[in-house]
């Protein structure tokens, strides 16, 4: 959602075995934004390729970098990348894929902040498997961060009084100086 109109909208499909994956690229003013959801490591499902789910995620990450290389000016990448590094209190997930994607961006403000918390957390009642990790990212190049924090980590109360999380992931909010 955006208060500003999108310009130069492009959707590029990514190769994937089970689910259709894509990268949505839009321009808002002078900033280009890429949004995506990459393949997860499905530990209980076999992948026919010897490189498995990590290989599929890595290939999608390399395609992201190719697409990002063709974008002039400031660029933001946002999405559930299903990969992330280890850190204090955080378990890494498909770390090689994360390093590949991260190499194309100057900033990952949330992870570079003072105390990033998991976005994929076993404490979330919608999460049935997994470790404390940051797999949801907002990365950038050509911009300066003005702050970041985890969001959507408090339950909402439904009309029937039931409290529930908004998602199985918690969100990441990053503010940029433009």
ABEGO torsion letter per residue (X at the ends): XBABBBBGBBBBBBBBAABBBBBBBBBBEABBBBBBBBBBBBAABBBABAAEAAAAAAAAAAAAAAAAAABBEBBBBBEBAGBBBBBBGBBBBGAAAAAAAAAABABBAAAABABBBBABBAABAABABEBBBBABBBBBBGBBBAEBBBBGABBBBBAAGBBBBABABBBBBBBBBX
